[in-house]
């Protein structure tokens, strides 16, 4: 086991704490970026869902008009 003079052990402890803080700050920034991107994607998906719901409602209100090729032949 290596013996570390007392004045250096305090410096090592401080460096260890500073290293941990730097790591946590970086991890926090990365998580913040992920949350931001997810929020942007969520807003886009909500907008698209709203648009699709509007389109679906407009289609429900319309009577379907068929061309002669689309019309089903009568059953005999």
N, C-alpha and C positions, 0 to 999 in steps of 0.2 A: 504494500500500500504506500502511496506517495504522500509524504507529509507536505502540506501547503502552509506557508506562513500565514498567520492570522490576517495581516493587512491585505494579502492577495485573495484570501477566501471570500472576503466581502466584495471585492471587485468581480470575482468569478460569479458570485451569486447575482450581482447586479447585471452582469452581461447575460446571464441565463434568463433573468426576468425580462430584460430588454429584447432578447431574442424571441421569447414567447410572445411578448406584446406585438412585435413586428409580424410574427406569424399570424396571430389572431386578427390583426388589422388587415392583412392581406386576404385572409379567409373571409372576413366580413365584407370586404369590397367585392370579392368574387361572388359571394352569396347575394349581395345587393344587386349585382349585374344580372344574375340569373332571375331574381324576382322581377326586376324591371322588364327583362325580355318576356317572361311569362305573362306579365300584366299587359304588355303590348299585344301579345298573341291572343290573350283572352278577350281584349277589347275588339280585336279584329274578328274573332269568331262570333262574338255577340252581335256585331254589326251584320255579318253574313247570315247568321241565324234569323235575325229580324227581317232581313231582305227576303230570305226564303219563306218565312212565315207570311209576309205580305203577298208574295207571289202566289203562295198556296191558297190564301184566302180569296184572291182575285180570281183564281181558276175555279174555285168552288162555286162562286156566284154566277159564273157564265154557263149558259147551255152549250153543250158541245155541238159544234157544227162539223159535219162530216162531208167530205167530198164523195163523189160517186164511187171512187176506188176504195175509200175507207168504209163505206156503208156496208153493213152486213146484209147478205141476201136473206129474204124471208124464209122461214122454215116451212116445209110442205108436209 
